[in-house]
Amino acid sequence: MSDAADPLMSAVEDTIASNPRQVEDWLANRPGAWGFLAGQGILAYQNRIGQRLIETQRRQLWSVLWTALEQQKRLRPPS
């Protein structure tokens, strides 16, 4: 569940939850999946804070999103 008090984590969680197909594509190393998810994460974060992100905020979002996706990969059952 998203924590409204932390717009960064809320944006990351909602990006992953709202885009299961692209998350699966990322897990399968399909081209374009990361760019799509990174873009959606930026839009979600911007919507939560009500302004465009500066470079450091974008990089922070990308880092947290990447870490969350890596955790999904670790928790994924073997195929």
LOKOL-174766 format. One record per residue: residue number from 1; residue in three letters; x, y, z of N, C-alpha, C in turn. Coordinates in steps of 0.02 Angstrom, whole numbers, plus 50000, padded with zeros to 5 digits. Each point is the difference from the previous one (the first is absolute). Example, Ala and Ser with C-alpha at 12.3 -4.5 7.8 and 13.67 -1.06 7.14 Angstrom:
REM residues 2
+-----+------+-------+-------+-------+-------+-------+-------+-------+-------+-------+
|  nr | rest |   n.x |   n.y |   n.z |  ca.x |  ca.y |  ca.z |   c.x |   c.y |   c.z |
+-----+------+-------+-------+-------+-------+-------+-------+-------+-------+-------+
|   1 |  ALA | 50660 | 49716 | 50390 | 49955 | 50059 | 50000 | 50045 | 50060 | 50000 |
|   2 |  SER | 49982 | 50053 | 49964 | 50042 | 50059 | 50003 | 49961 | 50055 | 50037 |
+-----+------+-------+-------+-------+-------+-------+-------+-------+-------+-------+
REM end
This chain:
REM residues 79
+-----+------+-------+-------+-------+-------+-------+-------+-------+-------+-------+
|  nr | rest |   n.x |   n.y |   n.z |  ca.x |  ca.y |  ca.z |   c.x |   c.y |   c.z |
+-----+------+-------+-------+-------+-------+-------+-------+-------+-------+-------+
|   1 |  MET | 50042 | 49941 | 50000 | 49958 | 50059 | 50000 | 50044 | 50062 | 50000 |
|   2 |  SER | 49981 | 50051 | 49964 | 50039 | 50061 | 49994 | 49993 | 50042 | 50062 |
|   3 |  ASP | 50056 | 50032 | 50019 | 50002 | 50045 | 50057 | 49994 | 50071 | 49974 |
|   4 |  ALA | 49942 | 50031 | 50011 | 49989 | 50068 | 49975 | 50049 | 50050 | 50030 |
|   5 |  ALA | 50029 | 49985 | 50057 | 50047 | 50046 | 50032 | 50067 | 50000 | 49963 |
|   6 |  ASP | 50014 | 49950 | 49960 | 50063 | 49996 | 49963 | 49984 | 49997 | 49926 |
|   7 |  PRO | 49998 | 50057 | 49966 | 49981 | 50000 | 49930 | 50047 | 49960 | 49955 |
|   8 |  LEU | 50063 | 49995 | 50017 | 50047 | 49961 | 49960 | 49982 | 49926 | 50002 |
|   9 |  MET | 49992 | 49973 | 50060 | 49984 | 49929 | 50006 | 49931 | 49985 | 49971 |
|  10 |  SER | 49953 | 50045 | 50011 | 49934 | 49992 | 49972 | 50002 | 49996 | 49924 |
|  11 |  ALA | 50040 | 50044 | 49970 | 50007 | 50000 | 49926 | 50031 | 49936 | 49976 |
|  12 |  VAL | 50051 | 49976 | 50034 | 50034 | 49938 | 49980 | 49952 | 49941 | 50006 |
|  13 |  GLU | 49967 | 49994 | 50057 | 49954 | 49944 | 50011 | 49943 | 50000 | 49949 |
|  14 |  ASP | 49972 | 50059 | 49988 | 49945 | 50004 | 49952 | 50023 | 49988 | 49928 |
|  15 |  THR | 50060 | 50021 | 49984 | 50027 | 49987 | 49932 | 50005 | 49925 | 49989 |
|  16 |  ILE | 50026 | 49964 | 50048 | 50007 | 49928 | 49994 | 49931 | 49966 | 49998 |
|  17 |  ALA | 49956 | 50020 | 50046 | 49934 | 49969 | 50004 | 49957 | 50014 | 49938 |
|  18 |  SER | 50008 | 50059 | 49970 | 49958 | 50020 | 49944 | 50025 | 49974 | 49932 |
|  19 |  ASN | 50059 | 49972 | 49999 | 50030 | 49980 | 49936 | 50028 | 49929 | 50003 |
|  20 |  PRO | 49958 | 49950 | 50016 | 50027 | 49932 | 50008 | 50030 | 49972 | 49936 |
|  21 |  ARG | 49972 | 50017 | 49943 | 50028 | 49974 | 49937 | 50070 | 50026 | 49988 |
|  22 |  GLN | 50010 | 50064 | 50012 | 50067 | 50029 | 49990 | 50049 | 49975 | 50053 |
|  23 |  VAL | 49976 | 49986 | 50061 | 50043 | 49971 | 50051 | 50022 | 49930 | 49977 |
|  24 |  GLU | 49954 | 49962 | 49973 | 50018 | 49933 | 49974 | 50050 | 50007 | 49943 |
|  25 |  ASP | 49990 | 50049 | 49957 | 50047 | 50012 | 49945 | 50069 | 50018 | 50028 |
|  26 |  TRP | 50002 | 50041 | 50052 | 50065 | 50018 | 50031 | 50033 | 49938 | 50030 |
|  27 |  LEU | 49961 | 49959 | 50033 | 50027 | 49939 | 50030 | 50028 | 49953 | 49947 |
|  28 |  ALA | 49971 | 50003 | 49940 | 50022 | 49958 | 49944 | 50053 | 50035 | 49957 |
|  29 |  ASN | 50023 | 50059 | 50023 | 50051 | 50039 | 49964 | 49979 | 50020 | 49930 |
|  30 |  ARG | 49936 | 50016 | 49992 | 49976 | 50021 | 49934 | 50015 | 50074 | 49989 |
|  31 |  PRO | 50021 | 50017 | 49940 | 50016 | 50070 | 49985 | 49941 | 50047 | 50011 |
|  32 |  GLY | 50014 | 50058 | 50026 | 49949 | 50051 | 50010 | 49965 | 49998 | 50067 |
|  33 |  ALA | 50004 | 49945 | 50035 | 49963 | 49993 | 50063 | 50025 | 50050 | 50052 |
|  34 |  TRP | 50066 | 50005 | 50008 | 50026 | 50046 | 50050 | 49982 | 50072 | 49983 |
|  35 |  GLY | 50008 | 50021 | 49939 | 49984 | 50068 | 49981 | 49927 | 50017 | 50013 |
|  36 |  PHE | 49956 | 49953 | 49984 | 49929 | 50011 | 50013 | 49987 | 50008 | 50074 |
|  37 |  LEU | 50026 | 49954 | 50041 | 49988 | 50003 | 50072 | 50032 | 50062 | 50031 |
|  38 |  ALA | 50059 | 50019 | 49977 | 50033 | 50060 | 50026 | 49958 | 50062 | 49984 |
|  39 |  GLY | 49973 | 50003 | 49940 | 49958 | 50056 | 49981 | 49936 | 50003 | 50040 |
|  40 |  GLN | 49968 | 49943 | 50009 | 49939 | 49997 | 50040 | 50013 | 50020 | 50073 |
|  41 |  GLY | 50057 | 49978 | 50025 | 50018 | 50019 | 50068 | 50009 | 50075 | 50008 |
|  42 |  ILE | 50032 | 50030 | 49951 | 50009 | 50073 | 50002 | 49932 | 50035 | 50000 |
|  43 |  LEU | 49956 | 49979 | 49956 | 49934 | 50031 | 49997 | 49962 | 49991 | 50065 |
|  44 |  ALA | 50004 | 49941 | 50029 | 49965 | 49987 | 50064 | 50028 | 50044 | 50056 |
|  45 |  TYR | 50066 | 50006 | 50002 | 50032 | 50041 | 50053 | 49982 | 50073 | 49990 |
|  46 |  GLN | 50004 | 50024 | 49939 | 49982 | 50070 | 49985 | 49928 | 50015 | 50021 |
|  47 |  ASN | 49955 | 49954 | 49985 | 49930 | 50009 | 50018 | 49991 | 50005 | 50076 |
|  48 |  ARG | 50040 | 49962 | 50037 | 49993 | 50000 | 50073 | 50028 | 50064 | 50032 |
|  49 |  ILE | 50054 | 50027 | 49972 | 50030 | 50059 | 50031 | 49977 | 50065 | 49966 |
|  50 |  GLY | 49965 | 49994 | 49944 | 49971 | 50058 | 49968 | 50048 | 50045 | 49963 |
|  51 |  GLN | 50057 | 49972 | 49979 | 50048 | 50040 | 49962 | 50046 | 49954 | 49960 |
|  52 |  ARG | 50034 | 50030 | 49952 | 50049 | 49961 | 49961 | 50059 | 49982 | 50044 |
|  53 |  LEU | 50030 | 49943 | 49985 | 50056 | 49977 | 50040 | 50065 | 50033 | 49977 |
|  54 |  ILE | 50044 | 50013 | 50048 | 50067 | 50021 | 49983 | 50043 | 49937 | 49991 |
|  55 |  GLU | 50059 | 50009 | 49973 | 50043 | 49943 | 49984 | 50011 | 49953 | 50059 |
|  56 |  THR | 50014 | 50027 | 50059 | 50013 | 49957 | 50057 | 49938 | 49960 | 50020 |
|  57 |  GLN | 49941 | 50029 | 49993 | 49938 | 49964 | 50014 | 49989 | 49944 | 49950 |
|  58 |  ARG | 50013 | 50014 | 49936 | 49993 | 49947 | 49949 | 50048 | 49942 | 50015 |
|  59 |  ARG | 50061 | 50016 | 50015 | 50049 | 49948 | 50014 | 49981 | 49959 | 50062 |
|  60 |  GLN | 49974 | 50035 | 50050 | 49978 | 49965 | 50061 | 49942 | 49953 | 49983 |
|  61 |  LEU | 49952 | 50025 | 49962 | 49943 | 49958 | 49979 | 50024 | 49939 | 49962 |
|  62 |  TRP | 50045 | 50010 | 49952 | 50025 | 49944 | 49961 | 50036 | 49949 | 50044 |
|  63 |  SER | 50038 | 50023 | 50048 | 50037 | 49955 | 50045 | 49952 | 49959 | 50042 |
|  64 |  VAL | 49950 | 50033 | 50029 | 49952 | 49965 | 50043 | 49958 | 49952 | 49958 |
|  65 |  LEU | 49980 | 50021 | 49941 | 49961 | 49956 | 49956 | 50041 | 49939 | 49980 |
|  66 |  TRP | 50062 | 50011 | 49981 | 50044 | 49944 | 49979 | 50008 | 49951 | 50058 |
|  67 |  THR | 50011 | 50026 | 50061 | 50008 | 49957 | 50059 | 49936 | 49959 | 50012 |
|  68 |  ALA | 49943 | 50032 | 49993 | 49936 | 49965 | 50010 | 49991 | 49945 | 49947 |
|  69 |  LEU | 50019 | 50015 | 49938 | 49995 | 49949 | 49948 | 50048 | 49942 | 50012 |
|  70 |  GLU | 50060 | 50016 | 50023 | 50048 | 49947 | 50016 | 49973 | 49956 | 50057 |
|  71 |  GLN | 49966 | 50030 | 50047 | 49969 | 49961 | 50054 | 49947 | 49954 | 49972 |
|  72 |  GLN | 49960 | 50025 | 49953 | 49950 | 49958 | 49967 | 50034 | 49940 | 49967 |
|  73 |  LYS | 50057 | 50013 | 49968 | 50036 | 49946 | 49966 | 50024 | 49948 | 50050 |
|  74 |  ARG | 50026 | 50022 | 50057 | 50024 | 49953 | 50051 | 49943 | 49959 | 50030 |
|  75 |  LEU | 49941 | 50031 | 50007 | 49943 | 49965 | 50031 | 49961 | 49958 | 49951 |
|  76 |  ARG | 50016 | 50007 | 49936 | 49963 | 49963 | 49948 | 50016 | 49926 | 50005 |
|  77 |  PRO | 49948 | 49958 | 49997 | 50014 | 49928 | 50001 | 50037 | 49978 | 49937 |
|  78 |  PRO | 50043 | 49951 | 50006 | 50036 | 49976 | 49940 | 49952 | 49974 | 49947 |
|  79 |  SER | 50017 | 50012 | 49937 | 49955 | 49976 | 49946 | 50015 | 49929 | 49981 |
+-----+------+-------+-------+-------+-------+-------+-------+-------+-------+-------+
REM end
